[in-house]
Amino acid sequence: MRKTTVSSSSCYGSVLIFVCLFVSIRVYAGDYVPTDKYLLNCGANSKATDSGGREWTPDNNSKFLLATAESTTAEASEQASSVDTVPFMTARLFHSDFTYSIPLSPGHKFIRLYFYPSTYNNLNATNAIFSVTTGRYTLLKNFSAAQTTEALNYAYVLKEYSLNVVGDTLNITFSPSKKYPNTFAFVNGIEIVSMPDIYNTVDGQTMIVGTQTPFIVDNTTALEHVYRLNVGGSLISPSRDTGLYRSWYDDSPYIYGAAIGVTETAGPNMSIKYPTKMPTYVAPVEVYQTARSMGPNASVNLQYNLTWIFSIDSGFSYMVRLHFCEIADNITKINQRMFEIFIYNQTAETEADAAGWVGGNGIPVYKDYVVFVPTGVPQQDLWLALHPQTSLKSEYYDAILNGVEIFKISDVNGIACRQGRIQ
């Protein structure tokens, strides 16, 4: 089933021009090397190594704790089978505002906060309701790790943000809620890693879906990572990422219905060749070596959309980054496998073409889109759907996708969350 919404004017001619100009490619190279990298095992007394081989530094008696602030440390009362010892089995707890002050170089950083809602020092995790701020940005507001894990059926919560740090110090403040009695704040781990500026849209080419209006993500914008999927492939752990320590998850839990398409894997003779203007650390080569397509039967493909569903918070704009790489040996040129893309029930692309965009197979490309999700019920579903393009008579009525990243965009007030919302 295809969506009948009519999108903007055809980009087919511009694709042809782009293919003619695009000739430079390169084989993938080394990972990104961060300038700053902090792994703080909160509440711990000694260095420890996590399951991925990364060493975490204890925050006890560290230079990151302000001398005037009060806190306690504790061990988790129990350990779920899916929860690693590091950094989740120790925590630092706060009954009043508490700030970590971390010296670093200016620039873009990933901030990752780790929460395991166990019982600490006989304090029930359901009373842990708090906010987290850094600079002008509110990362969490009236956040409950216990409520979040229960709602999502997770054992722990990992929150990841991307923002630009101005100056030589990053302050992260945890504030117990004053709206409820007996509240406290806690954190199990804090990770801060320098990152390249790979999510900006200052070139003006990223449009709000359904309009011709560009959306700018720049140094004043904070992003919260919501989903990151290795479509058609398996989990890529942080240690196997491109030096940015991201996790890329299997996409199958998010596919809608029984029409799941088929997975594809690059053959032994298919080498992935990054374009010269695309940094190799944008996504691991493993993302581009696997994909999900609709399948070999054109008549079946025309009867359905290959669809993923993502639960998101209302009242925010979201950036959706889609990763593509044509890995079929027999698809090398424009209009062989062309398809339509729909995001949040709006047309994002009418002539998507993984091989046509870059002039061949085995060459990665990504596209960014922004959608606004209006206020209403606390959470809504964001649908991502692909359908074969038929008007241009493609050789194969099919579609392909290699990876998905979805980010919540901070609003004009620097708010990355809503009060009282499950985060």
Salt bridges, closest charged atoms under 4 A:
ASP36 OD2 - LYS109 NZ 2.74
ASP50 OD2 - ARG54 NE 3.61
GLU55 OE1 - LYS47 NZ 3.95
ASP59 OD2 - ARG92 NE 2.73
GLU160 OE1 - ARG112 NE 2.69
GLU160 OE2 - HIS225 ND1 3.88
GLU160 OE2 - ARG228 NH2 2.90
GLU191 OE2 - ARG54 NH1 2.78
GLU191 OE2 - ARG112 NH1 2.91
ASP197 OD1 - HIS108 NE2 3.44
GLU224 OE2 - LYS159 NZ 3.05
GLU224 OE1 - LYS408 NZ 3.54
ASP241 OD2 - ARG246 NE 2.75
ASP251 OD2 - ARG292 NE 2.81
GLU264 OE2 - ARG337 NH1 3.05
ASP313 OD2 - LYS408 NZ 2.80
GLU326 OE2 - ARG337 NH2 2.55
GLU340 OE2 - ARG2 NH2 2.56
ASP368 OD1 - ARG321 NE 2.69
ASP398 OD2 - ARG337 NH1 2.83
GLU405 OE2 - ARG228 NE 2.88
GLU405 OE1 - HIS323 NE2 2.82
ASP411 OD2 - ARG418 NH1 3.27
